[in-house]
Amino acid sequence: MRGAQAGCCLLALGVVLGTAGCAHPSTSHSARAATAAKAKAPAVRPPVPRQLTFRYFSGPVYYRHEVVVLMMHDITPHPQPYTDEITPATFQGDLRSLRRDHFNVIPGSLFVSFMEHGASVPPNAVLLTFDNGYQGLYTYGFPLLKRYHVPIMCLLITGWVVHHEPWAMTWSELGRMYDSGLVDMQSQTYNSHQGVQSGPGNTTGSALTDRIYDPATGTYESKAHFRKRIGSDLAEAKRVLEAHFPGDRVNFLSYPFGAYDQTVIRVLRREGYRFAFTTWGGAATPYTNPFQIFRINTGTWRSTPTDLVGATRAAGVAMQAHPRYQSPSRVVPTWH
């Protein structure tokens, strides 16, 4: 492991929710070649009114002037061990527990204002995010989001949707979620959520942070080519999403496997991104580096609504004492 280990909890919170989100890149989904030609953007959708009003709940205050960002991935009736999958019943329990225990789930637009301008957020504020774009979010999650009127941010591996991967949501499904006003569409790269050979033998790193190693020549891709490769990927994800959902700007990235470094952050800025999520546990404040935003993984196969509420409250309370705490400047995991 090079750099700090992603997924650790702020100030040793002592809440263990699993580390499936930081595990070895999955080999169950075949990755498209990173050098594939740019896909044609989907037809432009007309903007639709998406201004909704969200009710916030009063009650016990655990933390103020902070937002705890929660990370989930997939919803399925039969979660597999050691995965980032939860059941529909668990997700419904999560939503009910957040409401019952006086947490307030805010939309992405308010989170942007909070991070950039210090806008007021309700006490016990939570931002709920779903990574990757699995079909289970639409099939099992979206009906519950509508039932409980809860907003989320969906961070898509855009290439999965473009290439009609069977486990991913379709453009029509994403469109229905987007049109509801409850779902903000953002990026988790175009095709860089995969491992690449980053050294001799079986050394594997993230496609977004590691230069590709060529075992035939014993050489690494040049730094210039690396920056161009990841820049093209990030730009393509942003271009496709903004073409399909013209009412919103793509400002957020979720780092695949929680891996990032300062080179990636510089490229993100250059391509017009304004925020990025890590897998480093904690709460976000206006002091938080916008490219190193804390998140807590509350969507693993063994997570429960009680775990979610406990981790959320603990992160918010801990950050009250250390509002300027920052995540590491570099998290670059390597698998062997």
C-alpha positions as CSV (number, residue, x, y, z in Angstrom):
1,M,0.0,0.0,0.0
2,R,1.5,3.3,-1.1
3,G,0.2,6.4,0.7
4,A,-2.5,6.4,3.4
5,Q,-5.1,3.7,3.5
6,A,-8.4,4.9,2.2
7,G,-11.6,4.3,4.2
8,C,-10.1,5.0,7.7
9,C,-12.5,6.8,10.0
10,L,-11.9,10.4,11.2
11,L,-10.0,10.4,14.5
12,A,-10.6,6.7,15.0
13,L,-14.3,6.9,15.3
14,G,-14.4,3.2,16.1
15,V,-17.2,2.5,13.6
16,V,-16.4,-0.4,11.3
17,L,-18.7,-0.5,8.3
18,G,-16.5,-2.6,6.0
19,T,-14.0,-1.6,3.3
20,A,-15.5,-3.2,0.2
21,G,-15.4,0.1,-1.5
22,C,-11.6,0.2,-1.3
23,A,-11.0,-3.4,-2.3
24,H,-9.2,-4.9,-5.3
25,P,-10.8,-3.8,-8.6
26,S,-13.6,-6.1,-9.5
27,T,-12.9,-8.6,-12.2
28,S,-16.6,-9.6,-12.6
29,H,-17.3,-6.7,-15.0
30,S,-15.2,-6.5,-18.1
31,A,-13.7,-3.0,-18.5
32,R,-13.7,-1.3,-21.8
33,A,-10.2,-0.4,-23.2
34,A,-9.1,3.0,-21.9
35,T,-8.1,3.9,-25.5
36,A,-11.6,3.3,-27.0
37,A,-12.8,6.0,-29.3
38,K,-15.0,8.7,-27.8
39,A,-18.7,7.7,-27.8
40,K,-21.3,9.8,-29.5
41,A,-23.1,12.0,-27.0
42,P,-26.8,11.0,-26.5
43,A,-29.5,13.2,-27.8
44,V,-29.9,16.4,-25.9
45,R,-32.8,16.4,-23.4
46,P,-34.8,19.6,-22.9
47,P,-34.3,21.1,-19.5
48,V,-37.2,20.4,-17.1
49,P,-38.3,22.3,-13.9
50,R,-36.5,20.6,-11.1
51,Q,-36.9,23.0,-8.1
52,L,-38.3,21.0,-5.3
53,T,-38.9,21.9,-1.7
54,F,-37.5,19.6,1.0
55,R,-38.9,19.4,4.5
56,Y,-36.3,19.5,7.2
57,F,-36.9,18.0,10.7
58,S,-36.3,19.5,14.0
59,G,-35.3,17.6,17.1
60,P,-32.0,16.7,18.9
61,V,-29.0,18.5,17.4
62,Y,-25.9,16.3,17.1
63,Y,-23.9,18.7,14.9
64,R,-24.3,22.1,13.1
65,H,-22.7,23.8,10.1
66,E,-21.4,20.4,8.8
67,V,-22.6,17.9,6.2
68,V,-21.9,14.2,6.6
69,V,-21.7,12.6,3.1
70,L,-22.8,8.9,2.9
71,M,-21.6,6.6,0.2
72,M,-23.6,3.7,-1.2
73,H,-23.4,1.6,-4.4
74,D,-26.0,-1.0,-5.2
75,I,-29.3,-2.3,-4.0
76,T,-30.3,-6.0,-4.6
77,P,-32.5,-8.5,-2.9
78,H,-29.5,-10.9,-2.5
79,P,-26.3,-9.1,-1.5
80,Q,-23.1,-11.0,-1.9
81,P,-20.6,-11.2,0.9
82,Y,-17.8,-8.6,0.9
83,T,-19.6,-6.4,-1.6
84,D,-21.0,-2.9,-1.6
85,E,-24.6,-4.2,-1.9
86,I,-27.5,-3.7,0.5
87,T,-31.1,-5.1,0.3
88,P,-34.1,-2.9,-0.5
89,A,-35.3,-3.5,3.1
90,T,-32.0,-2.2,4.5
91,F,-32.2,0.9,2.3
92,Q,-35.8,1.6,3.4
93,G,-34.6,1.1,7.0
94,D,-31.8,3.6,6.3
95,L,-34.2,6.3,5.0
96,R,-36.7,5.7,7.9
97,S,-33.9,5.8,10.5
98,L,-32.5,9.0,9.1
99,R,-35.9,10.7,9.4
100,R,-36.7,9.1,12.8
101,D,-33.4,10.2,14.3
102,H,-33.7,13.8,13.0
103,F,-31.1,13.8,10.2
104,N,-31.8,16.1,7.3
105,V,-30.9,14.8,3.8
106,I,-30.0,17.8,1.6
107,P,-29.8,18.1,-2.2
108,G,-26.5,18.6,-4.1
109,S,-27.3,22.2,-5.0
110,L,-27.4,23.2,-1.3
111,F,-24.2,21.2,-0.7
112,V,-22.5,23.3,-3.4
113,S,-23.6,26.5,-1.8
114,F,-22.5,25.3,1.6
115,M,-19.0,24.3,0.4
116,E,-18.4,27.4,-1.7
117,H,-20.2,30.1,0.1
118,G,-20.8,28.8,3.6
119,A,-24.6,28.7,3.0
120,S,-26.7,27.6,6.0
121,V,-27.6,24.0,6.2
122,P,-30.1,22.4,8.6
123,P,-28.7,20.7,11.8
124,N,-27.6,17.1,11.3
125,A,-27.3,17.6,7.6
126,V,-26.6,14.6,5.3
127,L,-25.7,14.2,1.6
128,L,-26.6,10.8,0.2
129,T,-24.5,9.6,-2.7
130,F,-24.6,6.5,-4.9
131,D,-21.6,5.5,-6.9
132,N,-21.1,3.7,-10.3
133,G,-24.7,3.6,-11.6
134,Y,-25.9,0.1,-10.9
135,Q,-29.3,-0.8,-12.2
136,G,-30.5,-1.8,-8.7
137,L,-30.6,1.9,-7.7
138,Y,-33.4,2.5,-10.3
139,T,-35.2,-0.8,-9.7
140,Y,-35.2,-0.9,-5.9
141,G,-34.0,2.5,-4.7
142,F,-35.8,5.0,-6.8
143,P,-39.3,4.0,-5.7
144,L,-38.2,4.5,-2.1
145,L,-36.6,7.9,-2.9
146,K,-40.0,9.0,-4.3
147,R,-41.9,7.5,-1.4
148,Y,-39.8,9.3,1.2
149,H,-39.0,12.4,-1.0
150,V,-35.3,12.1,-0.4
151,P,-32.7,13.6,-2.8
152,I,-29.5,11.9,-3.8
153,M,-26.4,12.4,-5.9
154,C,-25.7,9.7,-8.4
155,L,-22.0,9.5,-9.6
156,L,-21.9,7.6,-12.8
157,I,-19.3,5.5,-14.6
158,T,-20.5,7.1,-17.8
159,G,-18.9,4.6,-20.2
160,W,-21.1,1.9,-18.6
161,V,-24.2,3.7,-19.7
162,V,-22.9,4.6,-23.1
163,H,-21.9,1.0,-23.9
164,H,-25.2,-0.4,-22.4
165,E,-23.5,-2.6,-19.8
166,P,-26.2,-5.0,-18.5
167,W,-25.6,-4.2,-14.8
168,A,-25.8,-0.4,-15.4
169,M,-28.9,1.9,-15.6
170,T,-30.0,3.0,-19.0
171,W,-30.4,6.5,-20.3
172,S,-34.2,6.3,-20.1
173,E,-34.0,5.1,-16.5
174,L,-31.6,7.8,-15.6
175,G,-33.8,10.3,-17.4
176,R,-36.8,9.4,-15.3
177,M,-34.8,9.8,-12.1
178,Y,-33.4,13.1,-13.2
179,D,-36.8,14.4,-14.2
180,S,-38.1,13.7,-10.7
181,G,-35.9,16.4,-9.3
182,L,-34.6,14.0,-6.7
183,V,-31.4,12.8,-8.4
184,D,-28.4,14.9,-9.3
185,M,-26.2,13.3,-12.0
186,Q,-22.5,13.6,-11.5
187,S,-19.3,11.7,-12.6
188,Q,-17.2,8.8,-11.5
189,T,-15.0,9.0,-14.7
190,Y,-15.8,7.7,-18.2
191,N,-13.8,4.5,-18.1
192,S,-11.2,4.9,-15.3
193,H,-12.9,2.9,-12.6
194,Q,-10.7,-0.1,-13.3
195,G,-7.3,-1.4,-12.4
196,V,-4.2,-1.2,-14.6
197,Q,-0.9,-2.9,-14.4
198,S,1.2,-0.3,-12.6
199,G,4.5,-2.3,-12.0
200,P,6.3,-5.6,-12.6
201,G,4.5,-8.8,-11.8
202,N,0.9,-8.6,-10.5
203,T,1.2,-5.0,-9.3
204,T,-2.1,-3.2,-10.0
205,G,-3.2,0.3,-9.4
206,S,-6.1,2.6,-10.2
207,A,-6.3,3.8,-13.8
208,L,-6.9,7.3,-12.6
209,T,-3.8,7.6,-10.4
210,D,-1.2,5.2,-11.8
211,R,0.9,5.3,-15.0
212,I,0.5,2.1,-17.0
213,Y,3.4,-0.3,-17.0
214,D,4.3,-2.3,-20.1
215,P,5.8,-5.6,-19.1
216,A,7.1,-6.3,-22.6
217,T,9.4,-3.3,-22.6
218,G,9.7,-2.8,-18.8
219,T,8.7,0.9,-19.2
220,Y,5.9,3.1,-17.8
221,E,3.7,5.4,-19.8
222,S,5.1,8.9,-19.9
223,K,3.9,11.5,-17.4
224,A,2.6,13.6,-20.3
225,H,0.7,10.7,-21.8
226,F,-0.7,9.8,-18.4
227,R,-2.0,13.4,-17.8
228,K,-3.5,13.4,-21.3
229,R,-5.2,10.0,-20.8
230,I,-6.9,10.9,-17.6
231,G,-7.8,14.4,-18.7
232,S,-9.5,13.0,-21.8
233,D,-11.4,10.5,-19.7
234,L,-12.6,13.1,-17.2
235,A,-13.5,15.6,-20.0
236,E,-15.5,12.9,-21.9
237,A,-17.5,11.9,-18.8
238,K,-18.4,15.6,-18.2
239,R,-19.2,16.2,-21.9
240,V,-21.6,13.2,-22.2
241,L,-23.4,13.9,-18.9
242,E,-23.9,17.6,-19.6
243,A,-25.1,16.9,-23.1
244,H,-27.7,14.5,-21.8
245,F,-28.8,16.4,-18.7
246,P,-28.4,20.1,-19.7
247,G,-30.1,21.5,-16.7
248,D,-27.1,20.7,-14.4
249,R,-23.4,21.2,-14.6
250,V,-21.1,18.2,-13.8
251,N,-19.1,19.6,-10.9
252,F,-18.4,16.4,-8.8
253,L,-16.2,13.4,-9.2
254,S,-16.1,10.3,-7.0
255,Y,-12.5,9.0,-7.0
256,P,-12.5,5.3,-8.1
257,F,-11.3,3.1,-5.2
258,G,-10.9,6.3,-3.2
259,A,-7.5,6.9,-5.0
260,Y,-6.2,10.3,-5.8
261,D,-3.1,12.5,-5.7
262,Q,-2.2,16.1,-6.5
263,T,-1.7,15.4,-10.2
264,V,-5.2,14.1,-10.4
265,I,-6.5,17.1,-8.6
266,R,-4.7,19.5,-11.0
267,V,-6.2,17.7,-14.0
268,L,-9.7,17.8,-12.4
269,R,-9.4,21.6,-12.0
270,R,-8.2,22.0,-15.5
271,E,-11.2,20.0,-16.8
272,G,-13.7,22.1,-14.9
273,Y,-14.6,20.0,-11.9
274,R,-15.1,21.8,-8.6
275,F,-15.4,19.0,-6.1
276,A,-14.3,15.4,-5.5
277,F,-15.3,12.8,-3.0
278,T,-12.8,10.5,-1.2
279,T,-13.5,7.4,0.9
280,W,-11.8,8.9,4.0
281,G,-14.4,9.1,6.8
282,G,-15.5,12.3,8.4
283,A,-17.8,15.3,7.9
284,A,-17.5,18.2,5.4
285,T,-17.2,21.8,6.5
286,P,-16.6,25.0,4.5
287,Y,-12.9,24.5,5.5
288,T,-12.7,21.1,3.8
289,N,-10.6,20.9,0.7
290,P,-13.2,20.7,-2.1
291,F,-11.2,18.0,-3.9
292,Q,-10.8,15.9,-0.7
293,I,-14.3,15.7,0.7
294,F,-14.9,13.1,3.3
295,R,-17.4,10.3,2.9
296,I,-18.5,7.3,4.9
297,N,-19.2,4.0,3.3
298,T,-22.6,3.0,4.8
299,G,-23.6,0.6,2.0
300,T,-21.8,-2.7,2.5
301,W,-23.4,-6.1,2.6
302,R,-23.3,-6.2,6.4
303,S,-24.4,-2.6,7.0
304,T,-27.5,-1.9,9.0
305,P,-29.6,1.2,9.6
306,T,-28.3,1.3,13.1
307,D,-24.7,1.3,11.7
308,L,-25.6,4.2,9.4
309,V,-27.1,6.4,12.1
310,G,-24.2,5.7,14.5
311,A,-21.5,6.4,12.0
312,T,-23.2,9.6,10.7
313,R,-23.7,11.0,14.2
314,A,-20.1,10.0,15.3
315,A,-18.6,11.7,12.2
316,G,-20.5,14.9,12.8
317,V,-19.8,15.1,16.5
318,A,-16.0,14.4,16.0
319,M,-15.7,17.1,13.4
320,Q,-17.3,19.7,15.7
321,A,-14.1,19.5,17.7
322,H,-11.8,19.6,14.7
323,P,-13.5,21.7,11.9
324,R,-10.3,22.2,10.0
325,Y,-9.3,18.6,9.9
326,Q,-8.3,17.5,6.4
327,S,-8.0,14.2,4.6
328,P,-4.6,13.1,3.4
329,S,-3.2,14.9,0.3
330,R,-2.5,11.6,-1.4
331,V,-4.2,8.2,-1.2
332,V,-2.8,5.8,-3.8
333,P,-3.5,2.1,-3.0
334,T,-1.6,-0.7,-4.8
335,W,-2.8,-4.3,-5.0
336,H,-0.6,-7.3,-5.6
